[in-house]
Amino acid sequence: MTSYFDHAATSPMRDIARAAWLEASAALNPASQYASGRRSRSLLDAAREKVARLMGCEPIEVVFTSSGTEADNIGVFGQWRARTGGRGGRVVVSAIEHPAVAESARLAGEFGAEVEYLPVGPDGIVSDLSLLDRPASVASCMWANNETGAIQPIEQVVARAKETGTPVHVDAVQVVGKLPIDFQALGATTLAASAHKFGGPRGTGFLLARRSPAPAPVLVGGGQERGIRSGTVDTAGACALAVALEESCTEMAAESARLGGLKEQLRAGILGTIDDVVVHTPENSLPSHLYLSFPGAEADSLIMLLDSLGIEASAGSACHNGVNRASETLIAAGVDEKTARSTVRFTMGHTTTEEDVVTVLRTMPDVVKRARMAGMA
Ligand code: PLP
């Protein structure tokens, strides 16, 4: 039996999503004019309407994409390009963005954009918004961080940017299906989501994009999805995404309470049995995330030892070519490099049970002891 604690990386597909995908899997091109195309189109329209209802926006504002990454690229690079024509300008992003946003900003920088970073405090929460007081081509801030789960002051970011007429992109990939979202009320220009984080299929996502100002595309082609995302739309993927979203929104309140309880049990149990643990997840965080450091132990050792015992968790930071790198999110929050290299991120979701938590609590003291004995490189 495996205990899976990596829901922030990807969550197992919900049964309802699998059933919806299978049912719609024969759907053909929704842009075709003949009967089978029209049938596909009506399935796609229904999925779009469902997403719009759950996200508090108009159906036309829903742009289906291949991933959260693609939605973030359009939201940041596409908005910057729409504003600047692809040269110069200014891009403001937080210092703890996922690479899908951070690299989009960096790419705009290669085309002459001035890129500036909103700092974060020791709690991993954006701490100073004054960079937003000068107009920018686009500003971007994640709603909750994928490593720490820290919830960001997104309403303030949007309000502050609005004062100078700066369009705002919100990376809500970790939040959709976990916190209530009302796109209209939020006032952001674009918002990115990814289906596999809430029990939909991997390889599907969406961008919410106001009619105006619309982002420029990053893929060019047949002009589907208002010309914002060309490419034949995956009707079956959209149908599965929509029902997974619906189920996660329906369960949201109950799951929030359940996972919050499990998280507290995990946190208190680990802190009660293991010395010298650093908690990186602040109070104001998603109920699903618990990000810890065990100074003196290498993250790789911890992850491999856990894996050998059937517990699947991640270090939280990117692992490049097998080399454990310190998390940039933690470095931005002022954590020292060694502590930032001794992390384990436990993230929970719809399949997580109390038994999973008990399994971690039973094994963790010995795992940390062994990893600390092995030491750090
Ligand atoms: N943004 C955040 C905050 C994420 O956590 C992720 C995935 O880990 C992404 C964007 C990218 O989503 P996708 O895997 O669908 O490309």
Residues whose N, C-alpha, C, O or C-beta is under 5 A from the ligand:
A	BS01	PLP	A8 A9 S67 G68 T69 H98 A100 A144 N146 D171 V173 Q174 S194
